[in-house]
Amino acid sequence: MLKQQSKIDGRFLVVAALLGYFGLLYLANFFVPYHKFWWRLGVPAAENPFIDLAAVLGAFDCDRLTGEVSLANNSCFTQIAYPSSWSLLTWLGLEQRNTIFLGVFFALIFYVITLIIIGRLNYQEAVVYALILCSPPVMLLVERGNVDIVIYSWLGVALMIIKNSRALIFRLCAYLLIFFWGVIKLFPIFGLSVIFKEKRNLFLFLAAIFTTV
């Protein structure tokens, strides 16, 4: 049944479910603070939105103000659960006052990349994915503005490039993107396992470089 094709791409149903979910939060906010209503949906929301993202952006502000130069022991990044290598991103100019805008923007990118990755769905598959994307764990990730959704989105872009592009230069850029996020946070480095699908000489070349670095 899950393999049966439907006339309409089921991803439209997933989008409708997400719009309905956030529409319900918006309407509920007229009667009760939205974060309290979100608790009733199983999401332990904080009173301030996107608090994970706000902490990272606050660390960027701190890094610029203090002029820290040590990646091994940067005091601005000791209060959040991310390594000091995140200070490499300070040059982007992002500030804590950008939290709301970036939180919404990253959530949209997260959903768009996910819908692209899963591809066309039938109605039954759409129900499954709608339940997953509206589930408390996924909504908590979005509500916190956790930067893992940013890393996930970039990994999705890189893997789509590797899958669909025959141009070596584009695939190399995609591998470098995965490696970069692996430096920023460890788990993306396992995305480099896709080099096993490359031809032998290219695989050995890439494996030697990334292992050395």
PyMOL commands that set and color helices and strands:
alter all, ss='L'
color gray80, all
select helices_A, chain A and resi 11-28+34-40+51-66+75-77+84-92+96-118+123-133+136-144+148-164+168-184+187-197+200-212
alter helices_A, ss='H'
color red, helices_A
deselect
rebuild
show_as cartoon
